[in-house]
């Protein structure tokens, strides 16, 4: 799932915390259960934290376990929880450099001690799914992706060390151990829940496990059309300005065709992208949700050139009735179709420009009502109901997975070389 398109801003999108309404009562199978929630880290309010927030509202008495917690960085619903951190919380400068501590994270996660718990729910893209549940307690993992650096992000990570062969070799060894550990600890999960069909396939490939799909929530109450707004002559990108988002392809496509492009977002790529941009491209930097919603309502179309695990931005745009032109890979391929936009096959500027040209030549076909109906499939109430139903089914023992037997010993907290490094 894509991170916040507004940048890595603590507390972005925070709403006032109010207890769950009576109409949001838990399924009977979940009432009275002692629940533990586990999340990789709490340093800002992005897509994963918005999923966590729903569970915090549903289980306000649960204990929340996380590697590190920057106080005040998330929503009031999350901040109000009883939060337990790992030893990494005490590392000087940890909130600036925590991603560099990846080799130590398995051992840190192994320090979580869950007791007197009836149900464990982890939300994981790194190590949260490795938590060891108490004997007899089912463990449901809402999986954003298997550990990224150990699997699909491995080559990109190693390419960063291409000019340092010794460190590259050491990094490869660390990632090999992390991949083994990540695969082994998947047996601690009773039921995987994937955020998209893309991630369901990835879970099957990495862990040899099936999963059910429950897409992340989009606030369709906030993101909605405005009858007074009209479509204007500009295309829109809403994205963090980092390489894998491929914002440069949108810039090149609009440079070559002379189309107006407005870019909302912040990130380390901004200077390079500004140097690449022609006179028809405008950068607005980080903007509030209100400004973003206004642009969704007025743009000719949202351009989404990145490959995301799910992709919340296109669904927000659809909720506002906007057309979406997106790469036909990852989660966007599951949410966008020709009724309200256009998908293109290859991640190149030429393929993107051809898609925009073709859409224009066809008269820009678009059905705002269909776009809105598609977005409503991912609303907050739908997400809450579907996820809680999975938790209830697993808690009652239906379809619970006991783990896949493996021909070697599974680790209980972390690979031996990691445990040794922590002690040293």
Secondary structure, 3 states (H helix, E strand, C coil): CCCCCCCCCCCCCCCCCCCCCHHHCCCHHHCCCCEEEEECCECCCCHHHHHHHHHHHHCCCCEEEECCECCCCCCHHHHCCEEECCHHHHCCCHHHHHHHHHHHHHHHHCCCCCCCCCEEEEEECCCHHHCCCCCCCEEEEEECCCCCCCCCCHHHHHHCCCCCHHHHHHHHHHHHHHHHHHHHHHHHCCEEEECCHHHHHHHHHHHCCCEEECCCCECCCCCCCCCCCCCCCCEEEECCCCHHHCHHHHHHHHHHHCCCEEEECCCCCHHHHHHHCCCCEEEEECCCHHHHHHHHHHCCEEEECCCCCCCHHHHHHHHCCCCEEEECCCCHHHHCCCCCEEEECCCCHHHHHHHHHHHHHCCCCCCHHHHHHHHHCCEHHHHHHHHHHHHHHHHCCCCCCCCCCCCCCCCCCCCHHHHHHHHC
